[in-house]
Amino acid sequence: MTSENNKAPVPTLTLNDEREIPQIGLGTYKLRDDECIKVVREAIEVGYRHFDTATLYKNEEVLGRALNDAIAAGDVTRDELFVTSKVWHDHHGADKVREAFQTSLDKLGFDYLDLYMVHWPWPQGGLYVETFAEIARLQGMGQIASVGVANFYEEVLENLISETGIVPAVNQLELNPTFRQPELLEFHKKHGIVTQAWSPLARGKVLNNPDIKAIAAQLERSEGQVALRYLLQKGIVVIPKSARRERLVENLGAKDFELSRAQMEVIDSLNNPEGRTGNDPRVWPGDEA
């Protein structure tokens, strides 16, 4: 279940700009300092190539150090990596996002990012379209490979696409087997947007679901692997976070088996529209940046 012997590559999905994104990545929220360096180096060692950060996480510099040290050591090349960061509310707007992006790039120690996102729409601020348009301009200059958003919902996506004529490559949102936002996923499918799930294990809550436990027992897999595998088979990118090597390996093992149609249907039935564990982007953060 946690063997490190399987070196099969992580599957990828093709974005609407024809680039490939690894379907399993490492979320780095709350990973800091020496712990972040240790976890990232171990993640690379066991097979991760996709790393997700943000200005808000305050770990871009240490993440960049870990990644660049791994490159210098010959453990990985820059071309093999897929690195994402995001701009926070306080840098919405064309002039501010340029500064935020350059700061992130400098801290990470790279000359380009694979994916750069508007972290939250913050519709009350009224600048998410302008912010995204500037990110797209930076993409045209070669500093950003793919452009995306996070925590966007149907109405703001419709407005963004209508105003800019650009469809984000990725929308990163809260999503797990018991909170799937099916209407938003259908919007993504219609427009060719890849769905990326943050907190794909609902901060551990899905591990206690009796149906997921039963399927895990049937397959001799962990509950986390079953939950992640379900999302992978739905064509969703997952970025679980862990600071433990055995859990890093376990999560990566979600690529190595398949759920049956019947098992998928059981998990399909678990969706709870009220199952959000984080903030609702329609109302948060309100009038405050």
C-alpha positions as CSV (number, residue, x, y, z in Angstrom):
1,M,0.0,0.0,0.0
2,T,2.9,2.3,0.7
3,S,5.6,0.7,-1.4
4,E,8.1,3.0,-3.0
5,N,9.1,0.5,-5.7
6,N,6.5,1.5,-8.3
7,K,8.2,4.1,-10.5
8,A,5.3,4.4,-13.0
9,P,4.9,8.0,-14.1
10,V,2.2,10.2,-12.8
11,P,-0.6,10.5,-15.4
12,T,-1.0,13.9,-17.0
13,L,-4.0,15.8,-18.4
14,T,-3.8,18.1,-21.5
15,L,-4.7,21.7,-20.8
16,N,-6.6,23.9,-23.3
17,D,-3.2,25.5,-24.2
18,E,-1.9,22.0,-25.2
19,R,0.5,21.8,-22.2
20,E,0.5,18.8,-19.9
21,I,-0.2,19.0,-16.1
22,P,0.6,16.1,-13.8
23,Q,-2.6,14.8,-12.3
24,I,-1.1,14.4,-8.8
25,G,0.8,17.2,-7.2
26,L,1.8,18.3,-3.7
27,G,0.0,21.1,-2.0
28,T,2.4,23.1,0.2
29,Y,0.0,25.2,2.3
30,K,1.4,25.6,5.9
31,L,4.7,23.9,4.9
32,R,7.4,26.2,6.1
33,D,11.2,26.4,6.7
34,D,13.2,23.2,7.1
35,E,10.1,21.0,7.1
36,C,9.2,22.3,3.7
37,I,12.7,21.6,2.3
38,K,12.6,18.1,3.7
39,V,9.1,17.3,2.4
40,V,9.8,18.7,-1.0
41,R,13.1,16.8,-1.5
42,E,11.4,13.6,-0.3
43,A,8.4,14.2,-2.6
44,I,10.8,14.5,-5.6
45,E,12.6,11.4,-4.5
46,V,9.4,9.3,-4.5
47,G,8.1,10.7,-7.8
48,Y,6.3,14.1,-7.4
49,R,6.9,16.7,-10.1
50,H,4.0,19.0,-9.5
51,F,4.2,21.6,-6.7
52,D,1.5,24.1,-5.7
53,T,2.2,27.3,-3.7
54,A,0.9,30.9,-3.4
55,T,1.9,34.3,-2.1
56,L,-0.5,33.7,0.8
57,Y,1.4,30.5,1.9
58,K,4.6,32.6,2.6
59,N,6.8,29.6,1.5
60,E,7.7,30.5,-2.0
61,E,11.3,31.2,-1.1
62,V,11.9,28.0,0.8
63,L,10.0,26.0,-1.8
64,G,12.2,27.5,-4.5
65,R,15.3,26.7,-2.5
66,A,14.3,23.1,-2.2
67,L,13.4,22.7,-5.9
68,N,16.6,24.4,-7.1
69,D,18.7,22.4,-4.7
70,A,17.1,19.2,-6.2
71,I,17.9,20.5,-9.7
72,A,21.5,21.2,-8.8
73,A,21.8,17.8,-7.3
74,G,20.6,16.2,-10.5
75,D,17.5,14.7,-8.9
76,V,15.2,16.5,-11.4
77,T,15.3,19.0,-14.2
78,R,13.4,22.3,-14.4
79,D,11.6,21.0,-17.4
80,E,10.3,18.0,-15.5
81,L,8.7,20.3,-12.8
82,F,5.3,21.9,-12.9
83,V,5.2,24.8,-10.4
84,T,2.2,26.9,-9.6
85,S,1.8,30.1,-7.6
86,K,-1.1,32.5,-7.1
87,V,-1.8,36.2,-6.6
88,W,-3.6,37.3,-3.4
89,H,-6.4,39.9,-3.1
90,D,-4.2,42.7,-2.0
91,H,-2.5,42.6,-5.4
92,H,-5.5,42.6,-7.6
93,G,-5.2,45.1,-10.5
94,A,-2.9,45.3,-13.5
95,D,-0.1,47.3,-11.8
96,K,-0.2,45.3,-8.6
97,V,-0.3,41.9,-10.1
98,R,2.9,42.5,-12.1
99,E,4.7,43.3,-8.9
100,A,3.3,40.3,-7.1
101,F,4.2,37.9,-10.0
102,Q,7.8,39.2,-10.2
103,T,8.1,38.8,-6.4
104,S,6.9,35.3,-6.6
105,L,9.2,34.5,-9.5
106,D,12.2,36.0,-7.6
107,K,11.5,34.1,-4.4
108,L,11.1,30.8,-6.3
109,G,14.3,31.5,-8.2
110,F,12.9,30.6,-11.6
111,D,12.6,32.5,-14.9
112,Y,9.1,31.3,-15.6
113,L,6.2,29.6,-13.8
114,D,4.2,26.7,-15.2
115,L,0.9,28.1,-13.9
116,Y,0.0,31.4,-12.3
117,M,-3.5,31.9,-10.9
118,V,-5.8,34.5,-9.4
119,H,-6.2,33.0,-6.0
120,W,-9.8,34.1,-5.2
121,P,-12.2,36.1,-7.4
122,W,-13.1,38.6,-4.6
123,P,-15.9,40.0,-6.7
124,Q,-16.5,42.7,-4.2
125,G,-13.2,44.2,-5.2
126,G,-14.2,44.3,-8.8
127,L,-10.7,43.7,-10.2
128,Y,-10.5,40.0,-10.9
129,V,-11.0,40.5,-14.7
130,E,-8.3,43.1,-14.9
131,T,-6.0,40.9,-12.8
132,F,-6.5,37.8,-15.0
133,A,-6.0,39.9,-18.2
134,E,-2.7,41.1,-16.9
135,I,-1.6,37.5,-16.0
136,A,-2.5,36.6,-19.6
137,R,-0.4,39.5,-20.9
138,L,2.6,38.2,-18.8
139,Q,2.0,34.8,-20.4
140,G,2.4,36.4,-23.8
141,M,5.8,37.7,-22.7
142,G,6.9,34.1,-22.0
143,Q,7.1,34.3,-18.2
144,I,4.0,32.2,-17.5
145,A,3.3,29.0,-19.4
146,S,-0.4,28.6,-18.4
147,V,-2.9,30.9,-16.9
148,G,-5.5,29.9,-14.4
149,V,-7.8,30.8,-11.5
150,A,-8.7,29.4,-8.2
151,N,-12.0,29.3,-6.3
152,F,-14.0,30.8,-9.2
153,Y,-17.6,29.9,-9.7
154,E,-19.9,29.9,-12.7
155,E,-20.9,33.6,-12.7
156,V,-17.4,35.0,-12.4
157,L,-16.0,32.5,-14.9
158,E,-18.7,33.6,-17.4
159,N,-17.8,37.2,-16.9
160,L,-14.1,36.6,-17.1
161,I,-14.4,34.7,-20.4
162,S,-16.8,37.2,-21.8
163,E,-14.6,40.2,-20.9
164,T,-11.2,38.8,-21.8
165,G,-12.0,36.2,-24.5
166,I,-9.6,33.9,-22.7
167,V,-10.6,30.7,-21.0
168,P,-8.5,29.8,-18.0
169,A,-6.6,26.5,-18.4
170,V,-7.3,25.5,-14.8
171,N,-9.7,26.3,-12.0
172,Q,-8.5,25.1,-8.6
173,L,-11.3,24.7,-6.1
174,E,-12.4,22.9,-3.0
175,L,-13.5,19.5,-4.1
176,N,-13.5,16.0,-2.6
177,P,-15.6,12.9,-3.1
178,T,-18.3,14.2,-0.7
179,F,-18.3,17.8,-2.0
180,R,-18.1,17.7,-5.8
181,Q,-19.8,20.9,-7.1
182,P,-21.2,19.0,-10.1
183,E,-22.7,22.1,-11.8
184,L,-19.3,23.9,-11.8
185,L,-17.6,20.7,-13.1
186,E,-20.1,20.6,-15.9
187,F,-19.3,24.3,-16.7
188,H,-15.6,23.3,-16.8
189,K,-16.3,20.4,-19.2
190,K,-18.3,22.7,-21.5
191,H,-15.5,25.3,-21.7
192,G,-12.4,23.0,-21.6
193,I,-11.2,24.0,-18.2
194,V,-9.3,21.4,-16.1
195,T,-10.5,21.0,-12.6
196,Q,-7.9,20.9,-9.8
197,A,-9.0,19.9,-6.3
198,W,-7.6,21.5,-3.2
199,S,-8.2,19.6,0.1
200,P,-9.2,16.5,-1.9
201,L,-9.4,14.5,1.3
202,A,-11.5,17.2,3.1
203,R,-8.8,17.7,5.7
204,G,-9.1,14.0,6.5
205,K,-12.8,13.8,6.9
206,V,-13.5,11.5,3.9
207,L,-11.1,9.0,5.4
208,N,-13.8,8.1,8.0
209,N,-16.6,7.7,5.5
210,P,-18.0,4.1,5.9
211,D,-18.5,3.6,2.2
212,I,-15.0,4.7,1.3
213,K,-13.7,2.5,4.2
214,A,-15.6,-0.5,2.8
215,I,-14.2,0.0,-0.7
216,A,-10.7,0.4,0.7
217,A,-11.0,-2.9,2.5
218,Q,-12.3,-4.6,-0.7
219,L,-9.2,-3.4,-2.6
220,E,-6.7,-3.6,0.2
221,R,-6.0,0.1,-0.3
222,S,-6.1,3.0,2.0
223,E,-9.1,5.2,2.3
224,G,-7.1,8.2,1.1
225,Q,-6.0,6.2,-2.0
226,V,-9.6,5.3,-2.8
227,A,-10.7,9.0,-2.4
228,L,-7.9,10.3,-4.6
229,R,-8.4,7.5,-7.2
230,Y,-12.1,8.4,-7.5
231,L,-11.1,12.0,-8.4
232,L,-8.4,10.9,-10.8
233,Q,-10.9,8.7,-12.7
234,K,-13.2,11.7,-12.9
235,G,-10.4,13.6,-14.8
236,I,-9.6,15.9,-11.9
237,V,-6.1,17.0,-10.8
238,V,-5.4,16.5,-7.1
239,I,-2.9,18.3,-4.8
240,P,-3.1,16.6,-1.4
241,K,-0.7,17.9,1.2
242,S,1.3,15.8,3.7
243,A,4.5,16.3,5.6
244,R,5.0,12.5,6.1
245,R,7.0,10.5,3.7
246,E,4.8,7.4,4.0
247,R,1.7,9.4,3.3
248,L,3.4,11.1,0.3
249,V,4.0,7.6,-1.1
250,E,0.5,6.4,-0.2
251,N,-1.1,9.4,-2.0
252,L,1.0,8.8,-5.1
253,G,-0.2,5.2,-5.1
254,A,-3.6,6.4,-6.1
255,K,-2.3,6.2,-9.7
256,D,-1.7,2.4,-9.5
257,F,-5.2,0.9,-9.5
258,E,-8.7,1.4,-10.7
259,L,-12.1,1.6,-9.1
260,S,-14.9,-0.4,-10.7
261,R,-18.0,1.2,-12.1
262,A,-20.0,0.0,-9.2
263,Q,-17.5,1.4,-6.7
264,M,-17.5,4.7,-8.5
265,E,-21.3,4.8,-8.4
266,V,-21.2,4.2,-4.6
267,I,-18.9,7.2,-4.2
268,D,-21.0,9.2,-6.6
269,S,-23.9,8.9,-4.1
270,L,-21.9,10.5,-1.3
271,N,-22.0,14.1,-2.7
272,N,-23.3,16.6,-0.1
273,P,-23.8,20.2,-1.5
274,E,-23.4,21.5,2.1
275,G,-20.1,19.7,2.6
276,R,-17.8,22.7,2.1
277,T,-15.1,22.9,4.7
278,G,-13.5,26.2,3.5
279,N,-14.7,29.6,2.6
280,D,-17.5,30.2,0.1
281,P,-16.0,32.4,-2.7
282,R,-19.5,33.9,-3.4
283,V,-19.4,35.7,-0.1
284,W,-15.8,35.6,1.2
285,P,-13.9,37.8,1.9
286,G,-16.6,40.4,1.5
287,D,-15.6,44.0,1.6
288,E,-12.1,43.3,3.1
289,A,-9.1,42.4,1.0
